[in-house]
């Protein structure tokens, strides 16, 4: 009998984190799943680590060669998946125990794709900036939703096709896939509960050289032992999800057609002054200036603050800007050293320059 859900974990040569991501799947309250751990041509001991799990629902698959991105491991997982629902989990991310039950329930009630709130832990020298994402509910084409937050019907990718390689696109593969599904009139539903914890590699210097797992170990322990883990973040999550962090949300129309905005960046979720102010203030860089301009077919926002390069990248990611949209330049091919499929880094991510002037213009 086929499982209801096929969980796909794409990975590349980072075996130390796998017990924690896999463990968060095995602790789900919804148990009717299979777990496909798909290596992108792994050459380390990942297969042995997965084999030691000892659960018949867990299967190891390894591509013959490294493809340099999570797209191909995800596609292989889709080809071998037996479930009617598909869930993705980054190999260094974690789920809360109710993740599958909440999102599968939304699908059983008629949604085609459901996504919850992820607690994104942006790495800093002395700790974390904790950012519940998405900050506001309601999907718009071009919005970044981390795959770790998503469960969708298998029939979506059967119909619209699977993951495309990042070298073929001018945006992130997950952004393009969600937009393709939405354009095909599939129903997206936001579930206003914290269901996952994400550790963006782009804010952790040399993470794929050092391959640590202490963060995943610490947060796994917290999730497992703290009964009130979700409630600690619930108020903040719900406020940001509603765009009601003490200030009015700025509403604006859907973005123009892609062909009309080839060189025009846009934000694809509601943005409120208080959300932005809290984001930049938490980085110890209060907003120096912020202005909105709203017209019937356009939403502009100018932000000026002082951030270092890594925090610039994190803020732009949270605001929903793709690589090309961040730089307003044709995208240059990038080659991931990890192969797992974290979003390609912009050229300045590794820039160790301390505070520099940053002007984010969304036009």
C-alpha positions as a Markdown table, in Angstrom:
| # | Residue | x | y | z |
|---|---|---|---|---|
| 1 | Unk | 0.0 | 0.0 | 0.0 |
| 2 | Unk | 1.4 | 3.4 | -1.0 |
| 3 | Unk | 2.1 | 6.0 | 1.7 |
| 4 | Unk | 0.2 | 9.3 | 1.7 |
| 5 | Unk | 3.3 | 11.5 | 1.7 |
| 6 | Unk | 6.6 | 11.2 | 0.1 |
| 7 | Unk | 9.2 | 13.3 | 1.9 |
| 8 | Unk | 12.3 | 14.3 | -0.1 |
| 9 | Unk | 15.6 | 15.3 | 1.5 |
| 10 | Unk | 18.2 | 16.4 | -1.1 |
| 11 | Unk | 21.7 | 16.2 | 0.3 |
| 12 | Unk | 25.4 | 16.4 | -0.7 |
| 13 | Unk | 28.3 | 15.3 | 1.5 |
| 14 | Unk | 27.1 | 16.7 | 4.9 |
| 15 | Unk | 26.3 | 13.5 | 6.7 |
| 16 | Unk | 26.6 | 14.9 | 10.2 |
| 17 | Unk | 23.3 | 16.9 | 9.9 |
| 18 | Unk | 21.3 | 14.0 | 8.5 |
| 19 | Unk | 20.4 | 12.3 | 11.8 |
| 20 | Unk | 18.7 | 15.6 | 12.9 |
| 21 | Unk | 16.7 | 16.3 | 9.7 |
| 22 | Unk | 15.7 | 12.7 | 9.4 |
| 23 | Unk | 15.0 | 12.5 | 13.1 |
| 24 | Unk | 12.6 | 15.5 | 12.8 |
| 25 | Unk | 10.7 | 13.5 | 10.1 |
| 26 | Unk | 10.5 | 10.4 | 12.2 |
| 27 | Unk | 9.1 | 12.4 | 15.1 |
| 28 | Unk | 6.1 | 13.6 | 13.0 |
| 29 | Unk | 2.7 | 13.0 | 14.5 |
| 30 | Unk | 1.5 | 12.1 | 11.0 |
| 31 | Unk | 3.2 | 8.8 | 10.3 |
| 32 | Unk | 1.9 | 7.6 | 6.9 |
| 33 | Unk | 5.0 | 8.6 | 4.9 |
| 34 | Unk | 8.0 | 7.4 | 3.1 |
| 35 | Unk | 11.3 | 9.3 | 3.4 |
| 36 | Unk | 13.6 | 9.5 | 0.3 |
| 37 | Unk | 17.1 | 10.8 | 1.1 |
| 38 | Unk | 18.5 | 11.7 | -2.3 |
| 39 | Unk | 22.3 | 12.3 | -2.6 |
| 40 | Unk | 23.6 | 14.5 | -5.3 |
| 41 | Unk | 26.4 | 12.2 | -6.1 |
| 42 | Unk | 27.5 | 11.9 | -2.5 |
| 43 | Unk | 31.0 | 10.5 | -1.9 |
| 44 | Unk | 31.1 | 10.6 | 1.9 |
| 45 | Unk | 29.5 | 8.3 | 4.5 |
| 46 | Unk | 25.9 | 9.7 | 4.0 |
| 47 | Unk | 24.6 | 6.3 | 2.8 |
| 48 | Unk | 25.9 | 4.6 | 5.9 |
| 49 | Unk | 24.4 | 7.3 | 8.2 |
| 50 | Unk | 21.0 | 6.8 | 6.5 |
| 51 | Unk | 21.3 | 3.1 | 6.7 |
| 52 | Unk | 21.9 | 3.2 | 10.5 |
| 53 | Unk | 18.5 | 4.9 | 11.0 |
| 54 | Unk | 16.9 | 1.4 | 10.8 |
| 55 | Unk | 13.4 | 2.6 | 9.8 |
| 56 | Unk | 11.8 | 0.8 | 6.8 |
| 57 | Unk | 10.2 | 4.0 | 5.7 |
| 58 | Unk | 13.6 | 5.6 | 5.0 |
| 59 | Unk | 15.3 | 5.0 | 1.7 |
| 60 | Unk | 18.7 | 6.1 | 0.4 |
| 61 | Unk | 19.1 | 7.1 | -3.3 |
| 62 | Unk | 22.3 | 8.5 | -4.8 |
| 63 | Unk | 22.7 | 10.1 | -8.2 |
| 64 | Unk | 25.6 | 8.8 | -10.2 |
| 65 | Unk | 27.2 | 12.2 | -10.6 |
| 66 | Unk | 27.0 | 15.6 | -8.8 |
| 67 | Unk | 24.7 | 18.1 | -10.5 |
| 68 | Unk | 25.5 | 21.0 | -8.2 |
| 69 | Unk | 22.0 | 21.9 | -7.1 |
| 70 | Unk | 19.0 | 20.4 | -5.3 |
| 71 | Unk | 16.8 | 20.5 | -8.4 |
| 72 | Unk | 18.0 | 17.1 | -9.7 |
| 73 | Unk | 17.8 | 15.3 | -6.4 |
| 74 | Unk | 14.3 | 16.7 | -6.0 |
| 75 | Unk | 13.4 | 15.5 | -9.5 |
| 76 | Unk | 14.7 | 12.0 | -8.8 |
| 77 | Unk | 12.7 | 12.0 | -5.6 |
| 78 | Unk | 9.6 | 13.0 | -7.5 |
| 79 | Unk | 10.3 | 10.2 | -10.0 |
| 80 | Unk | 10.5 | 7.6 | -7.3 |
| 81 | Unk | 7.8 | 9.0 | -4.9 |
| 82 | Unk | 4.8 | 6.8 | -4.3 |
| 83 | Unk | 2.8 | 9.3 | -2.2 |
| 84 | Unk | 0.0 | 11.5 | -3.4 |
| 85 | Unk | 1.5 | 14.4 | -1.5 |
| 86 | Unk | 5.1 | 15.7 | -1.7 |
| 87 | Unk | 7.1 | 17.3 | 1.1 |
| 88 | Unk | 10.6 | 18.7 | 1.0 |
| 89 | Unk | 13.1 | 19.1 | 3.8 |
| 90 | Unk | 16.5 | 20.8 | 3.5 |
| 91 | Unk | 19.1 | 18.4 | 4.8 |
| 92 | Unk | 20.2 | 21.0 | 7.5 |
| 93 | Unk | 16.7 | 22.1 | 8.4 |
| 94 | Unk | 14.2 | 20.7 | 11.0 |
| 95 | Unk | 10.5 | 20.2 | 11.2 |
| 96 | Unk | 8.3 | 20.6 | 14.3 |
| 97 | Unk | 6.3 | 17.4 | 15.0 |
| 98 | Unk | 3.0 | 18.8 | 13.7 |
| 99 | Unk | 4.5 | 19.9 | 10.3 |
| 100 | Unk | 3.0 | 17.2 | 8.2 |
| 101 | Unk | -0.3 | 16.9 | 10.0 |
| 102 | Unk | -1.0 | 20.6 | 9.6 |
| 103 | Unk | -0.1 | 20.9 | 6.0 |
| 104 | Unk | -1.6 | 17.5 | 4.9 |
| 105 | Unk | -4.8 | 18.6 | 6.6 |
| 106 | Unk | -4.9 | 21.7 | 4.5 |
| 107 | Unk | -4.5 | 19.6 | 1.3 |
| 108 | Unk | -7.2 | 17.2 | 2.4 |
| 109 | Unk | -9.5 | 20.2 | 2.8 |
| 110 | Unk | -9.0 | 21.2 | -0.8 |
| 111 | Unk | -5.6 | 23.0 | -1.2 |
| 112 | Unk | -3.2 | 21.9 | -3.8 |
| 113 | Unk | -0.1 | 23.4 | -2.2 |
| 114 | Unk | 0.1 | 24.3 | 1.5 |
| 115 | Unk | 2.9 | 26.1 | 3.4 |
| 116 | Unk | 3.5 | 27.1 | 7.0 |
| 117 | Unk | 5.8 | 29.4 | 8.9 |
| 118 | Unk | 9.5 | 28.7 | 9.1 |
| 119 | Unk | 11.6 | 30.2 | 11.9 |
| 120 | Unk | 14.6 | 31.3 | 9.8 |
| 121 | Unk | 17.8 | 31.5 | 12.0 |
| 122 | Unk | 20.1 | 34.0 | 10.3 |
| 123 | Unk | 23.6 | 33.4 | 11.6 |
| 124 | Unk | 25.4 | 36.2 | 13.3 |
| 125 | Unk | 28.8 | 36.2 | 15.1 |
| 126 | Unk | 27.2 | 36.3 | 18.5 |
| 127 | Unk | 24.0 | 34.4 | 17.9 |
| 128 | Unk | 21.0 | 34.5 | 15.7 |
| 129 | Unk | 18.5 | 36.9 | 14.2 |
| 130 | Unk | 15.2 | 34.9 | 14.4 |
| 131 | Unk | 12.8 | 35.7 | 11.6 |
| 132 | Unk | 9.5 | 34.0 | 11.2 |
| 133 | Unk | 8.8 | 33.7 | 7.4 |
| 134 | Unk | 6.8 | 34.5 | 5.4 |
| 135 | Unk | 6.2 | 37.8 | 7.2 |
| 136 | Unk | 2.8 | 38.3 | 5.6 |
| 137 | Unk | 0.2 | 35.8 | 4.4 |
| 138 | Unk | -1.1 | 35.5 | 0.8 |
| 139 | Unk | 0.9 | 34.1 | -2.1 |
| 140 | Unk | 1.8 | 36.3 | -5.0 |
| 141 | Unk | 3.8 | 35.1 | -8.1 |
| 142 | Unk | 7.5 | 35.5 | -7.5 |
| 143 | Unk | 7.3 | 35.1 | -3.7 |
| 144 | Unk | 10.0 | 33.0 | -2.2 |
| 145 | Unk | 8.7 | 30.1 | -0.1 |
| 146 | Unk | 11.4 | 27.8 | 1.3 |
| 147 | Unk | 10.8 | 24.2 | 0.1 |
| 148 | Unk | 11.1 | 23.1 | 3.8 |
| 149 | Unk | 7.8 | 24.9 | 4.4 |
| 150 | Unk | 5.9 | 23.3 | 1.5 |
| 151 | Unk | 3.7 | 20.2 | 1.0 |
| 152 | Unk | 2.0 | 19.9 | -2.4 |
| 153 | Unk | 0.0 | 17.4 | -4.4 |
| 154 | Unk | 2.1 | 15.1 | -6.5 |
| 155 | Unk | -0.2 | 15.8 | -9.4 |
| 156 | Unk | 1.1 | 19.4 | -9.6 |
| 157 | Unk | 4.6 | 18.4 | -10.8 |
| 158 | Unk | 3.0 | 15.6 | -12.9 |
| 159 | Unk | 1.2 | 18.4 | -14.7 |
| 160 | Unk | 3.5 | 21.4 | -14.8 |
| 161 | Unk | 6.8 | 19.6 | -14.6 |
| 162 | Unk | 9.5 | 19.3 | -12.0 |
| 163 | Unk | 12.4 | 21.4 | -10.8 |
| 164 | Unk | 14.5 | 23.3 | -13.3 |
| 165 | Unk | 18.2 | 23.9 | -12.8 |
| 166 | Unk | 19.2 | 27.3 | -11.5 |
| 167 | Unk | 21.6 | 27.9 | -14.5 |
| 168 | Unk | 18.5 | 27.9 | -16.8 |
| 169 | Unk | 16.7 | 30.5 | -14.8 |
| 170 | Unk | 16.8 | 34.1 | -13.8 |
| 171 | Unk | 15.4 | 33.4 | -10.3 |
| 172 | Unk | 15.5 | 30.6 | -7.7 |
| 173 | Unk | 14.2 | 27.2 | -8.9 |
| 174 | Unk | 11.7 | 27.0 | -6.0 |
| 175 | Unk | 10.4 | 30.5 | -6.9 |
| 176 | Unk | 9.9 | 29.5 | -10.5 |
| 177 | Unk | 8.2 | 26.2 | -9.6 |
| 178 | Unk | 5.7 | 27.8 | -7.2 |
| 179 | Unk | 5.0 | 30.5 | -9.8 |
| 180 | Unk | 4.5 | 27.9 | -12.5 |
| 181 | Unk | 2.0 | 26.0 | -10.3 |
| 182 | Unk | 0.2 | 29.1 | -9.3 |
| 183 | Unk | -0.1 | 30.2 | -13.0 |
| 184 | Unk | -1.6 | 26.8 | -13.7 |
| 185 | Unk | -4.4 | 27.8 | -11.3 |
| 186 | Unk | -3.5 | 25.4 | -8.5 |
| 187 | Unk | -4.8 | 26.6 | -5.1 |
| 188 | Unk | -2.2 | 27.8 | -2.5 |
| 189 | Unk | -3.1 | 27.9 | 1.2 |
| 190 | Unk | -1.1 | 29.5 | 4.0 |
| 191 | Unk | -1.2 | 27.7 | 7.3 |
| 192 | Unk | -0.5 | 30.2 | 10.1 |
| 193 | Unk | 1.5 | 27.9 | 12.4 |
| 194 | Unk | 5.2 | 27.6 | 13.0 |
| 195 | Unk | 6.1 | 24.2 | 11.5 |
| 196 | Unk | 9.8 | 24.3 | 10.6 |
| 197 | Unk | 13.2 | 25.8 | 11.5 |
| 198 | Unk | 15.6 | 26.8 | 8.7 |
| 199 | Unk | 19.3 | 27.4 | 8.9 |
| 200 | Unk | 20.3 | 29.4 | 5.7 |
| 201 | Unk | 23.7 | 28.5 | 4.6 |
| 202 | Unk | 24.1 | 31.9 | 2.9 |
| 203 | Unk | 24.4 | 33.5 | 6.4 |
| 204 | Unk | 26.9 | 31.0 | 7.7 |
| 205 | Unk | 30.5 | 31.5 | 6.5 |
| 206 | Unk | 32.3 | 28.4 | 5.3 |
| 207 | Unk | 29.5 | 26.1 | 6.4 |
| 208 | Unk | 30.1 | 23.7 | 3.5 |
| 209 | Unk | 33.8 | 23.5 | 4.4 |
| 210 | Unk | 33.4 | 22.9 | 8.1 |
| 211 | Unk | 30.1 | 21.0 | 7.9 |
| 212 | Unk | 29.1 | 21.5 | 11.5 |
| 213 | Unk | 25.9 | 20.1 | 13.1 |
| 214 | Unk | 25.9 | 21.7 | 16.6 |
| 215 | Unk | 23.1 | 24.1 | 15.7 |
| 216 | Unk | 20.8 | 21.3 | 14.4 |
| 217 | Unk | 21.7 | 19.3 | 17.5 |
| 218 | Unk | 20.8 | 22.1 | 19.9 |
| 219 | Unk | 17.6 | 23.1 | 18.2 |
| 220 | Unk | 16.5 | 19.5 | 17.8 |
| 221 | Unk | 16.8 | 19.1 | 21.5 |
| 222 | Unk | 14.8 | 22.3 | 22.1 |
| 223 | Unk | 12.0 | 21.1 | 19.8 |
| 224 | Unk | 11.9 | 17.7 | 21.4 |
| 225 | Unk | 12.0 | 18.8 | 25.1 |
| 226 | Unk | 10.2 | 22.2 | 25.1 |
| 227 | Unk | 6.5 | 21.6 | 25.1 |
| 228 | Unk | 5.9 | 25.3 | 24.6 |
| 229 | Unk | 8.4 | 25.7 | 21.7 |
| 230 | Unk | 5.9 | 26.9 | 19.2 |
| 231 | Unk | 4.1 | 29.1 | 21.6 |
| 232 | Unk | 7.3 | 31.0 | 22.3 |
| 233 | Unk | 7.2 | 32.3 | 18.7 |
| 234 | Unk | 3.4 | 32.2 | 18.0 |
| 235 | Unk | 2.6 | 35.8 | 18.7 |
| 236 | Unk | 5.4 | 37.1 | 16.6 |
| 237 | Unk | 4.7 | 34.7 | 13.8 |
| 238 | Unk | 1.0 | 35.5 | 13.7 |
| 239 | Unk | 1.5 | 39.3 | 13.8 |
| 240 | Unk | 4.0 | 39.2 | 11.0 |
| 241 | Unk | 1.9 | 36.8 | 9.0 |
| 242 | Unk | -1.0 | 39.3 | 9.2 |
| 243 | Unk | 1.1 | 42.3 | 8.5 |
| 244 | Unk | 0.0 | 43.8 | 11.8 |
| 245 | Unk | 3.2 | 44.4 | 13.7 |
| 246 | Unk | 2.0 | 47.7 | 15.1 |
| 247 | Unk | 1.8 | 49.5 | 11.7 |
| 248 | Unk | -0.5 | 49.4 | 8.7 |
| 249 | Unk | 0.3 | 47.0 | 6.0 |
| 250 | Unk | 1.0 | 48.6 | 2.6 |
| 251 | Unk | -1.2 | 46.9 | 0.0 |
| 252 | Unk | -0.5 | 47.0 | -3.7 |
| 253 | Unk | -1.5 | 45.2 | -6.9 |
| 254 | Unk | 0.0 | 42.0 | -8.2 |
| 255 | Unk | 3.2 | 42.5 | -10.1 |
| 256 | Unk | 3.1 | 43.3 | -13.8 |
| 257 | Unk | 3.6 | 40.4 | -16.3 |
| 258 | Unk | 7.2 | 39.1 | -16.3 |
| 259 | Unk | 7.8 | 40.3 | -19.8 |
| 260 | Unk | 6.9 | 43.9 | -18.8 |
| 261 | Unk | 9.2 | 43.8 | -15.7 |
| 262 | Unk | 12.3 | 42.1 | -17.2 |
| 263 | Unk | 14.5 | 44.7 | -15.6 |
| 264 | Unk | 12.1 | 45.8 | -12.8 |
| 265 | Unk | 12.4 | 44.2 | -9.4 |
| 266 | Unk | 9.3 | 43.8 | -7.3 |
| 267 | Unk | 8.3 | 42.6 | -3.8 |
| 268 | Unk | 5.7 | 39.9 | -3.9 |
| 269 | Unk | 4.3 | 39.9 | -0.4 |
| 270 | Unk | 2.7 | 42.6 | 1.8 |
| 271 | Unk | 5.2 | 44.8 | 3.5 |
| 272 | Unk | 4.5 | 47.0 | 6.5 |
| 273 | Unk | 6.6 | 49.7 | 8.0 |
| 274 | Unk | 6.8 | 48.1 | 11.4 |
| 275 | Unk | 8.0 | 44.7 | 9.9 |
| 276 | Unk | 10.8 | 46.4 | 8.0 |
| 277 | Unk | 11.7 | 48.6 | 11.0 |
| 278 | Unk | 11.9 | 45.6 | 13.3 |
| 279 | Unk | 14.0 | 43.7 | 10.8 |
| 280 | Unk | 16.6 | 46.3 | 10.4 |
| 281 | Unk | 16.6 | 47.4 | 14.0 |
| 282 | Unk | 17.2 | 43.8 | 15.0 |
| 283 | Unk | 20.4 | 44.0 | 12.9 |
| 284 | Unk | 21.4 | 47.0 | 15.1 |
| 285 | Unk | 20.9 | 49.2 | 12.0 |
| 286 | Unk | 17.7 | 51.3 | 12.4 |
| 287 | Unk | 16.2 | 52.6 | 9.3 |
| 288 | Unk | 17.7 | 55.8 | 8.2 |
| 289 | Unk | 14.9 | 56.5 | 5.7 |
| 290 | Unk | 11.9 | 54.6 | 4.3 |
| 291 | Unk | 9.4 | 55.8 | 1.7 |
| 292 | Unk | 6.5 | 54.2 | -0.1 |
| 293 | Unk | 4.9 | 55.1 | -3.4 |
| 294 | Unk | 1.7 | 53.3 | -4.3 |
| 295 | Unk | -0.1 | 53.7 | -7.7 |
| 296 | Unk | -2.7 | 51.6 | -9.4 |
| 297 | Unk | -0.1 | 49.4 | -11.1 |
| 298 | Unk | 3.0 | 49.9 | -9.2 |
| 299 | Unk | 4.5 | 49.6 | -5.7 |
| 300 | Unk | 7.8 | 51.3 | -4.9 |
| 301 | Unk | 9.8 | 51.3 | -1.7 |
| 302 | Unk | 13.1 | 52.9 | -1.0 |
| 303 | Unk | 15.0 | 51.8 | 2.1 |
| 304 | Unk | 18.3 | 53.2 | 3.3 |
| 305 | Unk | 20.3 | 51.6 | 6.1 |
| 306 | Unk | 23.8 | 50.4 | 7.0 |
| 307 | Unk | 24.3 | 46.7 | 6.8 |
| 308 | Unk | 27.3 | 44.5 | 6.1 |
| 309 | Unk | 27.2 | 42.3 | 3.0 |
| 310 | Unk | 26.0 | 39.1 | 4.5 |
| 311 | Unk | 23.1 | 40.9 | 6.3 |
| 312 | Unk | 22.2 | 42.7 | 3.0 |
| 313 | Unk | 21.8 | 39.3 | 1.4 |
| 314 | Unk | 19.6 | 38.0 | 4.2 |
| 315 | Unk | 17.4 | 41.1 | 4.2 |
| 316 | Unk | 16.9 | 40.9 | 0.5 |
| 317 | Unk | 16.1 | 37.2 | 0.7 |
| 318 | Unk | 13.4 | 37.9 | 3.3 |
| 319 | Unk | 12.0 | 40.7 | 1.2 |
| 320 | Unk | 11.4 | 38.2 | -1.6 |
| 321 | Unk | 14.0 | 39.4 | -4.1 |
| 322 | Unk | 15.6 | 37.0 | -6.5 |
| 323 | Unk | 19.2 | 37.1 | -7.5 |
| 324 | Unk | 18.6 | 39.0 | -10.7 |
| 325 | Unk | 16.1 | 41.3 | -9.0 |
| 326 | Unk | 18.7 | 42.1 | -6.3 |
| 327 | Unk | 21.4 | 43.2 | -8.7 |
| 328 | Unk | 19.2 | 44.4 | -11.6 |
| 329 | Unk | 21.8 | 42.7 | -13.8 |
| 330 | Unk | 21.7 | 39.6 | -16.0 |
| 331 | Unk | 22.4 | 36.6 | -13.7 |
| 332 | Unk | 25.9 | 35.2 | -13.9 |
| 333 | Unk | 26.3 | 31.4 | -13.7 |
| 334 | Unk | 27.1 | 30.2 | -10.2 |
| 335 | Unk | 28.4 | 26.9 | -9.1 |
| 336 | Unk | 27.4 | 25.6 | -5.6 |
| 337 | Unk | 30.2 | 24.0 | -3.7 |
| 338 | Unk | 27.6 | 22.2 | -1.7 |
| 339 | Unk | 25.6 | 20.7 | -4.5 |
| 340 | Unk | 22.7 | 20.4 | -2.1 |
| 341 | Unk | 20.8 | 23.3 | -3.6 |
| 342 | Unk | 20.8 | 26.2 | -1.3 |
| 343 | Unk | 19.9 | 29.3 | -3.2 |
| 344 | Unk | 22.9 | 30.6 | -5.2 |
| 345 | Unk | 24.8 | 33.3 | -3.4 |
| 346 | Unk | 25.2 | 36.8 | -4.8 |
| 347 | Unk | 28.8 | 37.8 | -5.4 |
| 348 | Unk | 29.0 | 39.9 | -2.3 |
| 349 | Unk | 27.9 | 37.3 | 0.2 |
| 350 | Unk | 31.4 | 36.3 | 1.1 |
| 351 | Unk | 32.6 | 40.0 | 1.3 |
| 352 | Unk | 33.9 | 40.4 | 4.8 |
| 353 | Unk | 33.7 | 44.2 | 4.6 |
| 354 | Unk | 32.2 | 45.6 | 7.8 |
| 355 | Unk | 29.3 | 48.0 | 7.7 |
| 356 | Unk | 28.8 | 49.5 | 4.3 |
| 357 | Unk | 26.1 | 51.8 | 3.0 |
| 358 | Unk | 23.2 | 49.7 | 1.6 |
| 359 | Unk | 20.3 | 51.1 | -0.5 |
| 360 | Unk | 17.5 | 48.7 | -1.4 |
| 361 | Unk | 15.4 | 50.1 | -4.2 |
| 362 | Unk | 12.3 | 48.1 | -5.3 |
| 363 | Unk | 11.1 | 49.6 | -8.5 |
